[in-house]
Amino acid sequence: MILSTKQKQYLKGLAHSLKPVVLLGNNGLTEGVLAEIDNALNHHELIKVKVATTDREQKRLICDAIARETKALNVQLIGHNLVLYRESEEKKIRIPRG
């Protein structure tokens, strides 16, 4: 699924008031963290993940790996917060077309 700019802006607006549900600590990206992100996406569809690293390149690589491994869409990376979206079977969030 590819999101248009309008759809991404809609999801960013929904994510604005969300708090991070998963915090990436000193251990980095582990199987346990990926499982927790996967569970959160199944339950919420739209989540924030806090990536606590100051290295921009490392942060980008971690975010890309999370999106790839969870098959989620990277909606936004702002500061230390990554916003992810993955549609569930219940389709809790209705995204406008186009």
N, C-alpha and C positions, 0 to 999 in steps of 0.2 A: 504494500500500500504506500502510495506517495501522496503527501499532503501538499495542497496548494498554499500559497502565502496567506490567503484569507483563512484557511482552516488552521494553520499554525498560529495565527494571531488569535483566533477564537480559543484554542487550547491554552495559549499563554495567559489569556484573560482568566480562564478557569483555574489555572495553576497558581495565579498570583497570591491567593489567600492560603494556599496549602503550606503545610510544614513538611520538612523532610521526614520520610518514613524510614529511611535507611541511611546510616552514617558510615562512611568508609573511613576506618581508622588507620592506625600504624601498620596493621597487618596487610593492608592493601586489598586487592580484589581476590577473594578466596571463593571456593566452591560454596561455602556457607552463606557468604554475602550474596552471591549470584542466586542461590536458592531463595533467600529472603526477598530479593528484588522481584524474582519470578512470582512468588506468592503474593506480594503486594500488587503487582500488575494484574494478576488474576482477580484479585478482590476489588481493586479501585480503578483500573484502566489508566488513570493519569496519576503519576506520582512524582515526587521530588526526591533526589538522592544527593546527599551532601558529600562531596569529594574533598577531603582535607589534605590538599597538597598545594604547595606554592609554585611548583614547576609547571608552567603552562603546557609544554609539550607532553609531559607525563600525564597531566590531567586530560588532555585531548585523547591520548591513547587509551586511558582507562575508560573514558566515556564511550569511545568507539567500540571497545571490547564489550562493555556492558550491553550496548544496543545490539551488537552482533549476537552475543550469547543468549540474550533473552528474546531475540527477534522483536524488539521494540523499536519505535521510532524516536529518534533524538529530536525533541521539539525545541529545546533551548538549553544553552549552557551560559549561565550568567553568574559571575563570581565563582563561588564554590558549589553552586546548586545546578544540578542537571535535572531537566524535566523530561520524563519519558512517557510515551503513550503506546499502549497496545490494546487493540480491541478485543473484548472478551465475547463469549457466546451470548451473554445477556445484553450486550450492547447498551451499557448504562449511559454513555455519553452520546448524544446525537450531534454529529458534526455537520455543519451546513455544507451543502454541495458546492463544488467549484470554488 
